[in-house]
Amino acid sequence: MVCDFKQTGHGQLAGIIMEKRKKAFEDAAKKRQGNVERPAVSKRMPKSVEYTNTKVVQPNRQALQKNGVILDDQQDFFSDVYRMLRTKVLQSMRQNNWNTLGITSSLPNEGKTITTINLAISLAKELNQTVLLVDFDLRRPTIHRYFGLNNDIGLSDYISGQADIEEVFINPGVERLVLLPGREPIHNSSETLSSPQFFALIEEMKTRYADRVILFDLPPLLLADDALTMAPFIDAFLLVVEDGVTDEDDLRNAQKMLADANIIGSVLNKAEDLPKNYYQYYV
């Protein structure tokens, strides 16, 4: 179905996509083989991680700084914000025995990917579990670019059968963090996400390691049905909102589209005003 944005607007487009939501949840339930008991997010201190099969690469420091990736242990407002977000996310996930979190937004350029990356790094530094960061924005994979990685293999290679999933995993120089990056866009993303191969991949990722938190960077809700297709297989969602830009109606439509999913909260991104006296307090 082709939609003319100028004629339908985001509200009507959301309505069209919402019609697929119920079917997506029903189809996913049918394809599951009973109720799989998921491992809880671990509260125990894991041993030091040794990457034997996962390729270890060093990220491009200039690219990290340019793209707003917070990698080093630093004490500033932005690092503290992600530590607070980390704490709130872990509290919700541990209370509900969840280990998968999808991060999305209403529309593009609202900051969902950089939020996902920085949250993943912060979670990995918390020491209580490993973290898998998955680029499921299949039509526009960008996580590898934020790290300045020129990876010659990605999720599209696994989908096409040209690589095993173990070959795609990357450790970007952060202990306890593993990336499942994209490379080339997958244009038939909705069909790909509905395939038995993907269902098997998701279940494997969710159950292989008991102490792993999995973050999925997903496409914007109002542009495609990819996030809805994934919704039945993800424990909870986090919505990213751009300060002063995200339209209230768009946000409301996005929330309606995830009405059958667990939304643990929202992140206000690109806010210009810092809390008063923040730096004075820590001097």
Kinemage of the C-alpha trace (Angstrom):
@kinemage 1
@onewidth
@group {chain A} dominant
@subgroup {mainchain}
@vectorlist {calphas} color= white
{ca met a 1} P 0.000 0.000 0.000
{ca val a 2} L 1.380 3.387 -1.029
{ca cys a 3} L 0.395 6.391 1.059
{ca asp a 4} L 0.664 10.006 -0.005
{ca phe a 5} L 1.860 11.899 3.067
{ca lys a 6} L 0.578 15.185 1.698
{ca gln a 7} L -2.914 13.791 1.347
{ca thr a 8} L -3.197 11.444 4.315
{ca gly a 9} L -1.004 13.131 6.940
{ca his a 10} L 0.597 11.273 9.820
{ca gly a 11} L -2.689 10.744 11.634
{ca gln a 12} L -4.317 8.820 8.791
{ca leu a 13} L -1.102 6.946 8.066
{ca ala a 14} L -0.992 5.892 11.696
{ca gly a 15} L -4.548 4.629 11.360
{ca ile a 16} L -3.581 2.532 8.349
{ca ile a 17} L -0.626 1.030 10.185
{ca met a 18} L -2.676 0.451 13.331
{ca glu a 19} L -4.962 -1.865 11.364
{ca lys a 20} L -1.967 -4.184 11.015
{ca arg a 21} L -1.165 -4.100 14.722
{ca lys a 22} L -3.748 -6.604 15.883
{ca lys a 23} L -2.899 -9.030 13.099
{ca ala a 24} L 0.814 -8.748 13.902
{ca phe a 25} L 0.223 -9.664 17.537
{ca glu a 26} L -2.097 -12.551 16.600
{ca asp a 27} L 0.304 -13.948 13.988
{ca ala a 28} L 3.225 -13.729 16.391
{ca ala a 29} L 1.304 -15.568 19.091
{ca lys a 30} L 0.486 -18.400 16.686
{ca lys a 31} L 4.119 -18.792 15.666
{ca arg a 32} L 5.405 -19.064 19.195
{ca gln a 33} L 5.771 -22.596 20.456
{ca gly a 34} L 4.107 -22.298 23.805
{ca asn a 35} L 5.121 -19.899 26.540
{ca val a 36} L 8.895 -19.683 26.781
{ca glu a 37} L 10.111 -18.791 30.250
{ca arg a 38} L 12.577 -15.960 29.890
{ca pro a 39} L 15.601 -15.517 32.085
{ca ala a 40} L 15.518 -12.587 34.438
{ca val a 41} L 17.891 -9.690 34.114
{ca ser a 42} L 20.725 -10.769 36.365
{ca lys a 43} L 21.469 -8.906 39.569
{ca arg a 44} L 24.656 -10.868 40.198
{ca met a 45} L 28.154 -9.726 39.359
{ca pro a 46} L 29.285 -11.591 36.217
{ca lys a 47} L 32.792 -12.758 35.571
{ca ser a 48} L 35.015 -10.774 33.252
{ca val a 49} L 33.856 -11.342 29.697
{ca glu a 50} L 36.204 -13.037 27.268
{ca tyr a 51} L 35.376 -12.582 23.595
{ca thr a 52} L 36.509 -15.750 21.854
{ca asn a 53} L 34.162 -15.847 18.851
{ca thr a 54} L 33.100 -12.188 18.789
{ca lys a 55} L 35.281 -9.847 16.764
{ca val a 56} L 36.770 -7.060 18.878
{ca val a 57} L 37.292 -3.708 17.161
{ca gln a 58} L 38.348 -0.316 18.424
{ca pro a 59} L 35.896 2.480 17.604
{ca asn a 60} L 36.879 5.696 15.884
{ca arg a 61} L 37.262 8.201 18.733
{ca gln a 62} L 36.707 11.200 16.464
{ca ala a 63} L 33.502 9.667 15.151
{ca leu a 64} L 32.304 8.967 18.690
{ca gln a 65} L 32.824 12.554 19.758
{ca lys a 66} L 31.284 13.953 16.577
{ca asn a 67} L 28.205 11.745 16.872
{ca gly a 68} L 27.586 12.357 20.571
{ca val a 69} L 28.485 8.872 21.808
{ca ile a 70} L 29.456 8.929 25.494
{ca leu a 71} L 32.124 6.258 25.841
{ca asp a 72} L 34.538 7.289 28.575
{ca asp a 73} L 33.750 7.380 32.274
{ca gln a 74} L 33.146 11.074 32.655
{ca gln a 75} L 31.301 13.202 35.160
{ca asp a 76} L 29.033 15.629 33.378
{ca phe a 77} L 25.348 16.337 32.965
{ca phe a 78} L 24.826 14.088 29.935
{ca ser a 79} L 26.565 11.085 31.506
{ca asp a 80} L 24.507 11.526 34.656
{ca val a 81} L 21.304 11.674 32.620
{ca tyr a 82} L 22.052 8.301 31.035
{ca arg a 83} L 22.962 6.828 34.418
{ca met a 84} L 19.573 7.931 35.717
{ca leu a 85} L 17.871 6.491 32.637
{ca arg a 86} L 19.818 3.254 33.107
{ca thr a 87} L 18.637 2.956 36.696
{ca lys a 88} L 14.989 3.523 35.808
{ca val a 89} L 15.129 1.073 32.911
{ca leu a 90} L 16.778 -1.646 34.995
{ca gln a 91} L 14.292 -1.190 37.819
{ca ser a 92} L 11.350 -1.694 35.453
{ca met a 93} L 12.928 -4.647 33.673
{ca arg a 94} L 13.973 -6.454 36.853
{ca gln a 95} L 10.586 -5.959 38.470
{ca asn a 96} L 8.870 -7.531 35.466
{ca asn a 97} L 11.463 -10.198 34.609
{ca trp a 98} L 12.101 -8.586 31.197
{ca asn a 99} L 15.301 -8.642 29.175
{ca thr a 100} L 14.372 -6.996 25.846
{ca leu a 101} L 13.725 -3.291 25.221
{ca gly a 102} L 12.732 -1.645 21.941
{ca ile a 103} L 13.564 2.030 21.459
{ca thr a 104} L 11.698 4.029 18.846
{ca ser a 105} L 10.168 7.430 18.107
{ca ser a 106} L 7.228 8.904 16.248
{ca leu a 107} L 9.205 10.266 13.298
{ca pro a 108} L 12.829 10.417 12.079
{ca asn a 109} L 15.585 12.611 13.542
{ca glu a 110} L 14.196 12.651 17.069
{ca gly a 111} L 17.310 10.993 18.514
{ca lys a 112} L 16.267 7.373 19.025
{ca thr a 113} L 19.528 5.837 17.763
{ca ile a 114} L 21.942 7.937 19.823
{ca thr a 115} L 19.694 7.385 22.852
{ca thr a 116} L 19.819 3.631 22.280
{ca ile a 117} L 23.605 3.626 21.887
{ca asn a 118} L 24.355 5.705 24.968
{ca leu a 119} L 21.883 3.736 27.067
{ca ala a 120} L 23.497 0.470 25.921
{ca ile a 121} L 26.963 1.726 26.893
{ca ser a 122} L 25.715 2.929 30.260
{ca leu a 123} L 24.036 -0.429 30.917
{ca ala a 124} L 27.231 -2.293 30.036
{ca lys a 125} L 29.204 -0.189 32.504
{ca glu a 126} L 26.767 -1.030 35.302
{ca leu a 127} L 28.648 -4.362 35.631
{ca asn a 128} L 25.596 -6.467 36.446
{ca gln a 129} L 24.906 -7.896 32.994
{ca thr a 130} L 26.055 -8.050 29.408
{ca val a 131} L 24.311 -5.967 26.770
{ca leu a 132} L 23.443 -6.732 23.162
{ca leu a 133} L 22.712 -3.713 20.958
{ca val a 134} L 20.781 -4.701 17.824
{ca asp a 135} L 20.297 -2.485 14.774
{ca phe a 136} L 16.777 -3.422 13.655
{ca asp a 137} L 16.236 -0.221 11.712
{ca leu a 138} L 16.672 -2.476 8.714
{ca arg a 139} L 15.949 0.051 5.982
{ca arg a 140} L 18.371 2.594 7.423
{ca pro a 141} L 21.007 0.900 9.606
{ca thr a 142} L 23.307 3.500 11.180
{ca ile a 143} L 24.642 2.191 14.501
{ca his a 144} L 27.968 1.140 12.962
{ca arg a 145} L 28.442 4.668 11.610
{ca tyr a 146} L 28.050 6.208 15.067
{ca phe a 147} L 31.017 4.095 16.189
{ca gly a 148} L 32.972 4.951 13.033
{ca leu a 149} L 33.057 1.282 12.004
{ca asn a 150} L 33.551 0.243 8.407
{ca asn a 151} L 32.258 -3.266 8.965
{ca asp a 152} L 32.364 -5.512 5.938
{ca ile a 153} L 29.661 -7.803 7.303
{ca gly a 154} L 26.303 -7.078 8.892
{ca leu a 155} L 22.785 -8.269 9.552
{ca ser a 156} L 21.912 -8.202 5.852
{ca asp a 157} L 24.626 -10.809 5.242
{ca tyr a 158} L 23.068 -13.093 7.845
{ca ile a 159} L 19.616 -12.593 6.340
{ca ser a 160} L 20.879 -13.470 2.868
{ca gly a 161} L 22.569 -16.613 4.203
{ca gln a 162} L 26.079 -15.372 3.442
{ca ala a 163} L 27.213 -15.308 7.082
{ca asp a 164} L 26.522 -17.032 10.386
{ca ile a 165} L 25.167 -14.857 13.154
{ca glu a 166} L 28.368 -15.311 15.179
{ca glu a 167} L 30.313 -13.641 12.374
{ca val a 168} L 28.183 -10.499 12.584
{ca phe a 169} L 28.663 -9.806 16.303
{ca ile a 170} L 31.137 -7.039 17.189
{ca asn a 171} L 32.570 -5.903 20.505
{ca pro a 172} L 33.266 -2.151 20.077
{ca gly a 173} L 35.936 -1.903 22.749
{ca val a 174} L 33.425 -1.686 25.621
{ca glu a 175} L 33.445 -4.647 28.004
{ca arg a 176} L 30.126 -6.496 28.254
{ca leu a 177} L 28.734 -4.745 25.145
{ca val a 178} L 28.169 -6.571 21.856
{ca leu a 179} L 26.765 -5.038 18.671
{ca leu a 180} L 24.633 -6.758 16.058
{ca pro a 181} L 25.087 -4.079 13.382
{ca gly a 182} L 23.510 -3.560 10.019
{ca arg a 183} L 25.395 -2.810 6.849
{ca glu a 184} L 23.289 -2.633 3.695
{ca pro a 185} L 19.616 -1.561 3.860
{ca ile a 186} L 17.009 -4.333 3.763
{ca his a 187} L 14.161 -2.820 1.764
{ca asn a 188} L 11.633 -5.628 2.290
{ca ser a 189} L 12.020 -5.204 6.030
{ca ser a 190} L 8.418 -6.028 7.017
{ca glu a 191} L 8.538 -9.366 5.245
{ca thr a 192} L 12.005 -10.083 6.641
{ca leu a 193} L 10.884 -9.412 10.209
{ca ser a 194} L 7.944 -11.793 9.727
{ca ser a 195} L 10.096 -14.698 8.568
{ca pro a 196} L 10.629 -17.853 10.682
{ca gln a 197} L 14.382 -17.211 10.488
{ca phe a 198} L 13.944 -13.924 12.358
{ca phe a 199} L 11.648 -15.421 14.972
{ca ala a 200} L 14.290 -18.050 15.663
{ca leu a 201} L 17.008 -15.386 15.854
{ca ile a 202} L 15.064 -13.276 18.336
{ca glu a 203} L 14.281 -16.223 20.603
{ca glu a 204} L 17.925 -17.310 20.499
{ca met a 205} L 19.106 -13.833 21.444
{ca lys a 206} L 16.620 -13.586 24.301
{ca thr a 207} L 17.355 -16.937 25.897
{ca arg a 208} L 21.043 -17.682 25.248
{ca tyr a 209} L 22.515 -15.624 28.092
{ca ala a 210} L 20.656 -15.165 31.364
{ca asp a 211} L 22.480 -11.942 32.229
{ca arg a 212} L 21.990 -10.203 28.890
{ca val a 213} L 19.908 -7.091 28.252
{ca ile a 214} L 18.958 -6.635 24.611
{ca leu a 215} L 18.263 -3.201 23.149
{ca phe a 216} L 16.625 -2.956 19.723
{ca asp a 217} L 17.014 0.252 17.729
{ca leu a 218} L 13.748 0.293 15.771
{ca pro a 219} L 12.401 2.489 12.938
{ca pro a 220} L 10.025 5.388 13.654
{ca leu a 221} L 6.496 4.192 14.329
{ca leu a 222} L 4.658 6.496 11.943
{ca leu a 223} L 6.673 5.657 8.832
{ca ala a 224} L 6.553 1.864 8.667
{ca asp a 225} L 5.080 -1.156 10.430
{ca asp a 226} L 8.455 -2.697 11.308
{ca ala a 227} L 8.291 -1.745 14.994
{ca leu a 228} L 4.761 -3.143 15.234
{ca thr a 229} L 5.867 -6.391 13.643
{ca met a 230} L 8.528 -6.680 16.340
{ca ala a 231} L 6.267 -5.607 19.206
{ca pro a 232} L 4.959 -9.065 20.198
{ca phe a 233} L 8.532 -10.281 20.686
{ca ile a 234} L 9.837 -7.342 22.736
{ca asp a 235} L 9.110 -7.044 26.444
{ca ala a 236} L 8.887 -3.261 26.644
{ca phe a 237} L 9.331 -0.037 24.698
{ca leu a 238} L 10.922 3.346 25.294
{ca leu a 239} L 9.731 6.326 23.239
{ca val a 240} L 12.134 9.124 22.310
{ca val a 241} L 10.616 12.611 22.018
{ca glu a 242} L 12.423 15.621 20.572
{ca asp a 243} L 12.037 18.720 22.708
{ca gly a 244} L 10.015 21.409 20.949
{ca val a 245} L 9.708 19.397 17.728
{ca thr a 246} L 7.683 16.224 18.267
{ca asp a 247} L 4.052 16.973 17.520
{ca glu a 248} L 1.580 16.116 20.260
{ca asp a 249} L -0.755 14.341 17.842
{ca asp a 250} L 2.128 12.298 16.418
{ca leu a 251} L 3.176 11.242 19.907
{ca arg a 252} L -0.396 10.319 20.804
{ca asn a 253} L -0.718 8.241 17.632
{ca ala a 254} L 2.576 6.484 18.377
{ca gln a 255} L 1.363 5.602 21.870
{ca lys a 256} L -1.913 4.264 20.476
{ca met a 257} L -0.024 2.063 18.056
{ca leu a 258} L 1.773 0.473 21.011
{ca ala a 259} L -1.392 0.149 23.070
{ca asp a 260} L -0.942 -3.630 23.352
{ca ala a 261} L 2.723 -3.319 24.314
{ca asn a 262} L 4.471 -2.264 27.522
{ca ile a 263} L 5.729 1.334 27.356
{ca ile a 264} L 8.030 1.909 30.315
{ca gly a 265} L 8.484 5.619 29.625
{ca ser a 266} L 9.713 8.308 27.278
{ca val a 267} L 12.963 10.233 26.846
{ca leu a 268} L 12.965 13.966 26.143
{ca asn a 269} L 15.845 14.459 23.734
{ca lys a 270} L 17.696 17.599 22.599
{ca ala a 271} L 16.460 19.682 25.516
{ca glu a 272} L 18.332 22.992 25.523
{ca asp a 273} L 17.984 24.052 29.149
{ca leu a 274} L 20.140 22.376 31.812
{ca pro a 275} L 18.899 22.186 35.403
{ca lys a 276} L 19.736 25.308 37.379
{ca asn a 277} L 22.920 25.180 39.462
{ca tyr a 278} L 23.879 21.718 38.176
{ca tyr a 279} L 27.556 22.484 37.758
{ca gln a 280} L 27.742 24.622 40.892
{ca tyr a 281} L 26.419 21.730 42.970
{ca tyr a 282} L 29.211 19.375 41.874
{ca val a 283} L 32.076 21.859 42.203
